[in-house]
Amino acid sequence: MGDKSPKATQKKSGQKQAKATSASQKKNAAVAAKQVAGKKK
């Protein structure tokens, strides 16, 4: 059964947001690493 209580929906959206943030952080870190590698040459 899907829990529709405010607490459950808040938790779900919080997890979604955390996942999205970590994904974008990884992407930014990869871009930064590429830029640093490019500058060293």
C-alpha positions in Angstrom: 0.0 0.0 0.0 1.3 3.5 -0.9 1.8 5.6 2.2 0.3 9.0 1.4 1.0 10.6 4.8 2.8 13.9 4.7 5.8 12.5 6.6 6.2 9.7 4.0 5.9 12.0 1.0 8.4 14.4 2.5 10.9 11.6 3.1 10.5 10.4 -0.5 11.1 13.8 -2.0 14.0 14.3 0.3 15.6 11.1 -0.9 15.0 12.1 -4.5 16.6 15.5 -3.9 19.6 13.9 -2.2 20.1 11.6 -5.1 19.9 14.4 -7.6 22.3 16.5 -5.6 24.9 13.8 -5.3 24.6 13.1 -9.1 25.2 16.7 -10.0 28.1 16.9 -7.5 29.7 13.9 -9.2 29.2 15.6 -12.6 30.7 18.8 -11.3 33.7 17.0 -9.8 34.3 15.2 -13.1 34.1 18.5 -15.0 36.5 20.1 -12.5 38.9 17.2 -12.8 38.9 17.4 -16.6 39.6 21.2 -16.4 42.5 20.7 -14.0 43.9 17.9 -16.2 43.6 20.2 -19.2 45.4 23.0 -17.5 48.4 20.8 -16.4 49.3 20.0 -20.0 
